[in-house]
Amino acid sequence: MRYVWDRRLTRCDRDVTDPAVRGRRVGKIAFAADFNDLSHFSRAYRACYGCTPRDARRGAHRSALRPSPLRHSSCFTVGSLLPLA
């Protein structure tokens, strides 16, 4: 299950930070990756990347204008956000 979560969050991060998809709302990106609750998605994204999807998008836009250090810390396990089986 963690593999699926990691893949979904990675997909969302790619789309959130991609300038070509800048016109697409973060909520639509989350729902396309099968997140059904935007608040839950935002918490999971923050736990993984250390910032909100909106902040990541702003940071990606700024980094496209000028080089900057790494945007996010490495993702840690989001197991605490997974439902118990």
Sequence and secondary structure as in RCSB ss.txt:
>XXXX:A:sequence
MRYVWDRRLTRCDRDVTDPAVRGRRVGKIAFAADFNDLSHFSRAYRACYGCTPRDARRGAHRSALRPSPLRHSSC
FTVGSLLPLA
>XXXX:A:secstr
 HHHHHHHHHHHHHHHH GGGTTS HHHHHHHTT   HHHHHHHHHHHHSS HHHHHHHHHHHHHS  S SS   
   GGGS   
